[in-house]
Amino acid sequence: MKHSRQKKNAWLAGCAGLVFAFMVTACSDGEDAKQLPNAAEAKKTQTAGEVHNPFDHTHDEPVTDTRKHKFEHDFAAQCVERELKNSPDKEADKARWERPCMCIATFMMKNLTADEAEKFLDEHKNTQSLVIKYENAAFHCLQAKQQPKAPQLFGRQ
């Protein structure tokens, strides 16, 4: 197979351009040298038993038990109010909804963060993470109930 001289020159120029591009992007501008002392300082400040996870950005203080307890009861009360809003028989429905709402609040309380507790208790706001946790807890608590037995038709179960 015979190649023309122009195709060979174009191919060599393309390869040389790629090599040059890789060399330019591989060069550092000295920022790594500036970051090394910071990394060394971070190592010094780290305790011996603590393992540093660069992807862990929680930095969240734990929620106290009293805040969790207050969240649990306030959220359960809000849940019951929400369910009774359009109810024709509020007394009967209140007794019916107290238990599932408390289950939902208890389930949500297990993974409650300080930010979520602060926004719910102090600012009276429902964050998107609380909505997601509520849906998960509602599924968990309401699906755990024993479903009524289905009728048997024609001897089949």
C-alpha positions in Angstrom: 0.0 0.0 0.0 1.5 3.3 -1.1 1.0 6.5 0.9 1.4 9.9 -0.5 4.0 12.2 1.0 1.2 14.7 2.1 -0.6 12.1 4.1 2.6 11.1 5.9 3.4 14.7 6.7 -0.1 15.3 8.0 0.0 12.2 10.1 3.4 13.2 11.6 2.1 16.7 12.3 -0.9 15.3 14.0 1.2 13.0 16.2 3.6 15.9 17.1 0.6 18.1 18.0 -0.8 15.4 20.3 2.6 14.9 22.0 2.9 18.7 22.4 -0.6 18.9 23.9 0.1 16.1 26.4 3.3 17.8 27.4 1.6 21.1 28.0 -1.2 19.7 30.0 1.2 17.6 32.1 3.2 20.5 33.2 2.4 21.8 36.7 2.4 25.5 37.7 3.8 24.9 41.2 0.5 24.9 43.0 1.2 21.4 44.3 4.2 22.7 46.2 2.0 25.3 47.9 -0.5 22.6 48.8 2.0 20.2 50.3 2.5 22.2 53.6 -1.3 22.3 54.0 -1.5 18.6 53.6 1.3 18.1 56.1 -0.4 20.4 58.6 -3.6 18.4 58.1 -1.8 15.2 58.8 -0.3 16.7 62.0 -3.7 17.9 63.3 -5.4 14.5 62.6 -5.5 12.2 65.6 -4.1 8.8 65.4 -7.4 6.9 65.6 -9.2 9.2 63.2 -9.4 8.1 59.5 -9.7 11.0 57.1 -12.3 10.5 54.4 -12.0 13.2 51.7 -15.6 12.5 50.5 -17.2 12.9 54.0 -18.5 16.5 54.2 -21.1 16.0 56.9 -19.3 18.1 59.6 -22.7 18.0 61.3 -23.0 18.1 65.1 -25.1 15.3 66.5 -28.7 16.1 67.4 -29.4 15.9 71.1 -32.0 13.4 72.5 -34.2 16.2 73.7 -34.3 17.8 70.2 -35.1 14.4 68.7 -37.9 13.8 71.2 -39.3 17.3 70.5 -39.1 16.7 66.8 -40.8 13.3 67.1 -43.8 14.7 69.0 -44.1 17.9 66.9 -43.9 16.1 63.6 -46.4 13.5 64.8 -48.8 16.3 65.8 -48.3 18.0 62.4 -49.0 14.7 60.6 -52.2 14.1 62.5 -53.3 17.7 61.8 -52.6 17.3 58.1 -54.7 14.1 58.0 -57.6 15.6 59.9 -57.8 18.7 57.7 -60.5 17.3 55.4 -61.9 14.6 57.8 -65.6 14.6 58.5 -65.3 12.7 61.8 -62.2 14.2 63.4 -62.4 12.3 66.8 -62.5 8.9 65.2 -59.9 9.7 62.6 -57.6 11.3 65.3 -57.4 8.0 67.1 -56.8 6.2 63.9 -54.0 8.4 62.7 -52.0 8.9 66.0 -50.3 5.6 65.8 -49.1 5.7 62.2 -48.0 9.3 62.5 -46.0 8.5 65.6 -44.4 5.5 63.7 -43.5 7.8 60.8 -42.0 10.4 63.2 -40.0 7.8 65.1 -38.7 6.3 61.9 -37.6 9.8 60.6 -36.0 10.6 64.0 -33.5 7.9 63.6 -31.6 9.6 60.8 -32.3 13.2 61.7 -29.6 15.8 61.1 -29.0 19.0 63.1 -29.9 21.2 60.1 -33.2 19.4 59.5 -34.1 19.6 63.2 -33.3 23.3 63.3 -35.2 24.1 60.2 -38.3 22.1 61.4 -38.3 23.1 65.0 -37.0 26.7 64.9 -37.9 28.0 61.4 -41.0 25.7 60.9 -39.9 24.7 57.4 -40.0 21.3 55.8 -36.8 20.7 53.8 -36.6 18.5 50.7 -34.6 15.9 52.7 -37.4 15.8 55.3 -40.0 15.2 52.5 -37.9 12.3 51.1 -37.5 10.8 54.6 -41.2 11.3 55.2 -42.1 9.3 52.1 -39.7 6.6 53.0 -41.0 6.4 56.6 -44.6 6.4 55.4 -43.9 3.6 53.1 -42.2 1.6 55.8 -44.8 2.3 58.5 -48.0 1.9 56.4 -46.8 -1.1 54.4 -45.9 -2.9 57.7 -49.6 -3.1 58.6 -51.3 -6.4 58.2 -53.4 -6.2 55.1 -56.9 -7.6 55.2 -57.2 -11.1 53.8 -58.4 -11.2 50.2 -61.5 -13.2 49.5 -61.1 -16.6 48.1 -62.7 -17.0 44.7 -63.5 -20.4 43.2 -61.2 -22.2 45.8 -58.1 -20.4 44.7 -55.9 -18.6 47.1 
